[in-house]
Amino acid sequence: MNIQRPLLLAAALSSVLLAACAAPSTNHNGADAGAKPESAALDAAKSDPAPAASAIELPAYVWHLERASDAAGKPIALLQREGKYGLQLSFRDGRLGVSGGCNRAGAAYALSGGKIEIKSFQTTLMACQDQRLMQMDSEIAKQLEGSAQYAIQGEAPQPRLLLTTASGAKLELSGEPTAETRYGGPGTTAFFEVDAQRRTCPHPLMPNHQCLWVRERKYDGNGVALKPDGEWQFLYQEIEGYTHEPGVRNVVRVKKFDVKNPPADASSVAYVLDMVVESELVSPKR
């Protein structure tokens, strides 16, 4: 007996959970009243020189929350997951996406100098047994909405993002390059149906290697799945970000990237998980 667990709402909202390009902040110092403009500008340049523009762009990284403290400097417990911070922020196409709690959330944002203005959040509506994850969703939305100061520090590949929210809370995040950044391009989108069980596949370096058993899936212009017509085949490599669970059949959306100068024994393409479209628990065959 098959038990369908479609994730349609997550699929519908996932495309709006990513965000767009950022502009580095600059500081401007005004002259004191009564001082000559030239003198004031010279004094300001000596005492508080403008920071160099950062070459790091917000959309080029996924930002992992490492520390969060309120205006008094105390840790914000609701943003912690089992004693650690698990929330992630992404920026693409004018949208801020938040994941790592119970639901995925997104909000429009705009940059102005060193400020970021974040609009009201939209979120998926899944319920989680762990109530703390749902509280985490509410808390991060409350902290981020409104006007915040931001600054990017450090250099690639490990920059840091500092956010000071309207309430005075401080969020410190570390950057991880996105797949587009790592592979140097936007990639192409594909859909794979992944069978519930791996299969032994011929591999020149790994005897009895267990491969994913997949076939390509297609959808029409309205997002309706077409009847599968592709052949099942071995996928000799893993899908980055995808964890296979024996007994669970999945349809996944992936990004396909060309790999520049791959090793002789490696693939010239890489597959990165974009989202799980649907899942199905499959009873063992008897």
C-alpha positions as CSV (number, residue, x, y, z in Angstrom):
1,M,0.0,0.0,0.0
2,N,1.4,3.4,-1.0
3,I,1.0,6.4,1.3
4,Q,1.3,9.7,-0.6
5,R,2.9,12.7,1.1
6,P,2.8,15.5,-1.5
7,L,4.6,18.7,-0.5
8,L,2.6,20.9,-2.8
9,L,2.5,24.0,-0.6
10,A,6.2,23.8,0.0
11,A,6.7,23.4,-3.8
12,A,4.5,26.4,-4.5
13,L,6.3,28.7,-2.2
14,S,9.8,27.4,-2.6
15,S,10.4,29.4,-5.7
16,V,9.8,32.6,-3.8
17,L,12.1,31.8,-0.9
18,L,15.2,33.0,-2.6
19,A,16.5,36.6,-3.0
20,A,18.6,39.2,-5.0
21,C,21.8,41.1,-5.3
22,A,23.2,43.4,-2.6
23,A,25.1,46.7,-2.5
24,P,27.9,47.4,-0.1
25,S,27.4,50.1,2.6
26,T,29.3,53.3,2.8
27,N,29.6,55.9,5.6
28,H,29.1,59.6,5.0
29,N,30.4,62.1,7.5
30,G,29.0,65.6,7.6
31,A,31.0,68.8,8.4
32,D,30.6,70.5,11.8
33,A,28.6,73.7,11.9
34,G,30.8,76.7,11.3
35,A,33.8,74.7,9.9
36,K,35.1,75.2,6.4
37,P,33.9,72.4,4.1
38,E,37.5,71.5,2.9
39,S,38.8,71.4,6.5
40,A,35.8,69.3,7.7
41,A,36.2,66.8,4.9
42,L,39.9,66.5,5.6
43,D,39.4,66.0,9.3
44,A,36.7,63.4,8.6
45,A,38.9,61.5,6.2
46,K,41.6,61.3,8.8
47,S,39.5,60.3,11.8
48,D,36.9,58.1,10.1
49,P,37.9,56.9,6.6
50,A,35.1,55.4,4.5
51,P,35.3,51.6,4.4
52,A,36.3,49.9,1.2
53,A,33.4,48.5,-0.8
54,S,32.9,44.8,-0.3
55,A,33.1,42.5,-3.3
56,I,30.9,40.0,-1.6
57,E,27.3,39.9,-2.8
58,L,24.5,38.6,-0.6
59,P,22.9,36.2,-3.3
60,A,26.3,34.5,-3.8
61,Y,26.1,32.8,-0.4
62,V,23.8,31.0,1.9
63,W,24.1,32.6,5.3
64,H,24.1,30.3,8.4
65,L,23.1,31.9,11.8
66,E,25.9,31.3,14.3
67,R,25.0,33.7,17.1
68,A,21.9,35.8,18.1
69,S,21.6,38.2,21.0
70,D,19.0,40.8,22.0
71,A,19.7,44.5,22.6
72,A,20.9,43.7,26.1
73,G,23.5,41.2,24.8
74,K,21.6,38.1,26.0
75,P,21.3,35.0,23.7
76,I,17.9,34.7,22.0
77,A,17.0,31.2,23.1
78,L,14.1,30.7,20.7
79,L,16.5,31.0,17.7
80,Q,18.5,28.0,18.9
81,R,17.9,24.4,17.9
82,E,19.1,21.8,20.3
83,G,21.6,24.3,21.6
84,K,22.8,25.3,18.2
85,Y,21.8,27.7,15.5
86,G,20.3,26.0,12.5
87,L,18.6,28.8,10.6
88,Q,19.7,29.8,7.1
89,L,19.1,33.0,5.1
90,S,19.3,33.3,1.3
91,F,18.8,36.3,-0.9
92,R,17.7,36.1,-4.5
93,D,15.4,38.0,-6.9
94,G,14.4,40.5,-4.3
95,R,13.3,37.9,-1.8
96,L,14.8,36.9,1.5
97,G,14.3,33.2,2.2
98,V,14.6,31.6,5.7
99,S,14.8,27.9,6.3
100,G,15.9,25.6,9.1
101,G,12.9,25.9,11.4
102,C,9.6,24.1,10.9
103,N,8.5,26.0,7.8
104,R,10.1,27.8,4.9
105,A,9.5,31.6,5.0
106,G,10.1,34.4,2.6
107,A,9.8,38.2,2.4
108,A,10.6,40.9,0.0
109,Y,13.6,43.1,0.8
110,A,15.3,46.2,-0.4
111,L,18.8,47.6,0.2
112,S,19.7,51.2,0.7
113,G,23.3,51.9,1.7
114,G,24.0,50.0,4.9
115,K,20.3,49.3,5.6
116,I,18.1,46.5,4.6
117,E,14.3,46.9,4.7
118,I,12.4,43.6,5.1
119,K,8.7,43.4,4.4
120,S,6.1,41.0,6.0
121,F,6.9,37.3,5.8
122,Q,5.0,34.6,4.0
123,T,5.4,31.0,5.2
124,T,4.4,27.5,4.4
125,L,1.8,26.0,6.8
126,M,3.2,22.7,7.9
127,A,2.9,21.6,11.5
128,C,5.8,20.1,13.4
129,Q,5.8,17.9,16.4
130,D,8.6,19.9,17.8
131,Q,6.9,23.1,19.0
132,R,10.2,24.9,19.4
133,L,10.7,24.8,15.7
134,M,7.5,26.5,15.1
135,Q,8.4,29.1,17.8
136,M,11.7,29.6,15.9
137,D,9.8,30.4,12.8
138,S,7.8,33.1,14.6
139,E,10.8,34.6,16.4
140,I,13.0,34.9,13.3
141,A,10.2,36.6,11.4
142,K,9.6,39.0,14.3
143,Q,13.3,39.8,14.5
144,L,13.9,40.4,10.8
145,E,10.9,42.4,9.8
146,G,11.4,46.1,9.4
147,S,14.6,48.1,8.9
148,A,18.0,46.5,9.9
149,Q,21.6,47.6,9.5
150,Y,23.8,45.1,7.7
151,A,27.5,44.7,7.1
152,I,29.6,42.1,5.3
153,Q,33.0,41.3,6.7
154,G,35.9,39.1,5.6
155,E,36.6,37.7,2.2
156,A,35.6,34.7,0.0
157,P,35.1,31.9,0.6
158,Q,34.2,32.6,4.3
159,P,32.6,36.0,4.6
160,R,30.5,37.0,7.6
161,L,27.2,38.9,7.7
162,L,26.3,41.1,10.6
163,L,22.6,42.2,11.1
164,T,21.4,44.7,13.7
165,T,17.7,44.6,13.7
166,A,15.2,47.4,14.5
167,S,14.9,46.1,18.1
168,G,18.7,46.2,18.6
169,A,19.2,42.5,18.3
170,K,22.4,41.3,16.7
171,L,22.6,38.3,14.4
172,E,26.0,37.0,13.2
173,L,26.0,34.7,10.2
174,S,28.7,32.8,8.2
175,G,28.6,32.6,4.4
176,E,28.7,29.4,2.4
177,P,29.0,29.7,-1.4
178,T,25.9,28.7,-3.3
179,A,26.0,26.0,-6.0
180,E,25.8,28.8,-8.6
181,T,28.9,30.5,-7.0
182,R,30.8,27.2,-6.7
183,Y,30.2,26.1,-10.3
184,G,30.3,29.5,-11.9
185,G,26.9,29.6,-13.5
186,P,23.1,29.4,-13.1
187,G,22.9,25.7,-14.1
188,T,19.8,24.1,-15.6
189,T,16.8,22.5,-13.9
190,A,15.8,18.9,-14.2
191,F,13.3,16.6,-12.3
192,F,14.2,13.0,-11.2
193,E,12.1,10.3,-9.8
194,V,14.3,8.4,-7.4
195,D,13.3,4.8,-6.7
196,A,12.8,3.7,-3.1
197,Q,15.7,1.3,-3.2
198,R,19.3,1.7,-4.4
199,R,20.7,-0.9,-6.7
200,T,24.0,-2.5,-7.3
201,C,25.7,-0.9,-10.2
202,P,28.9,-1.5,-12.1
203,H,31.6,0.9,-11.0
204,P,35.2,0.7,-12.1
205,L,36.6,1.8,-8.7
206,M,34.0,0.5,-6.2
207,P,32.8,-3.1,-6.5
208,N,29.2,-3.7,-5.4
209,H,28.6,0.0,-5.4
210,Q,25.0,1.0,-4.6
211,C,23.6,3.6,-7.0
212,L,20.5,5.6,-7.0
213,W,18.0,4.2,-9.6
214,V,16.3,7.2,-11.3
215,R,14.3,8.3,-14.3
216,E,13.7,11.8,-15.6
217,R,10.3,13.4,-15.0
218,K,8.6,16.3,-16.9
219,Y,5.8,18.8,-16.2
220,D,3.6,20.9,-18.5
221,G,3.4,24.6,-18.5
222,N,0.8,24.5,-15.6
223,G,3.1,22.4,-13.4
224,V,1.1,19.2,-14.0
225,A,3.2,16.0,-14.1
226,L,3.3,14.3,-17.4
227,K,3.1,10.5,-17.7
228,P,6.6,9.1,-17.2
229,D,8.3,8.1,-20.4
230,G,11.9,8.1,-19.5
231,E,13.9,4.9,-18.9
232,W,15.2,4.0,-15.5
233,Q,18.9,4.2,-15.2
234,F,21.8,4.2,-12.7
235,L,22.9,7.6,-11.3
236,Y,26.6,6.9,-10.6
237,Q,27.0,10.0,-8.5
238,E,25.2,11.5,-5.5
239,I,22.8,14.4,-5.6
240,E,24.3,17.1,-3.4
241,G,22.1,17.9,-0.5
242,Y,19.9,14.8,-1.0
243,T,19.7,12.1,1.6
244,H,18.2,8.8,0.4
245,E,15.9,6.9,2.8
246,P,15.4,3.3,1.9
247,G,11.7,2.6,1.3
248,V,10.9,6.2,0.2
249,R,10.4,7.1,-3.4
250,N,10.9,10.7,-4.2
251,V,10.5,13.1,-7.1
252,V,13.1,15.8,-6.8
253,R,14.0,19.0,-8.6
254,V,17.7,19.4,-9.1
255,K,20.1,21.9,-10.6
256,K,22.5,20.5,-13.1
257,F,25.9,22.2,-13.4
258,D,28.9,21.6,-15.7
259,V,32.1,20.9,-13.7
260,K,35.1,22.7,-14.9
261,N,38.3,20.5,-15.2
262,P,36.9,17.4,-13.3
263,P,39.3,14.7,-12.2
264,A,39.8,11.8,-14.6
265,D,37.6,9.5,-12.4
266,A,34.9,12.1,-11.7
267,S,31.8,13.2,-13.6
268,S,31.8,16.3,-15.7
269,V,28.4,17.4,-14.3
270,A,27.1,17.9,-10.8
271,Y,23.5,17.6,-9.5
272,V,22.4,19.7,-6.6
273,L,19.0,19.3,-4.8
274,D,16.7,22.2,-5.3
275,M,13.6,20.7,-3.6
276,V,11.7,17.5,-3.0
277,V,8.5,17.7,-5.0
278,E,6.8,14.7,-3.6
279,S,7.5,11.6,-1.4
280,E,5.9,8.2,-1.2
281,L,6.4,5.4,1.4
282,V,6.7,2.2,-0.5
283,S,5.9,-1.2,1.1
284,P,8.6,-3.8,0.8
285,K,7.9,-6.3,-2.0
286,R,7.2,-9.9,-0.8
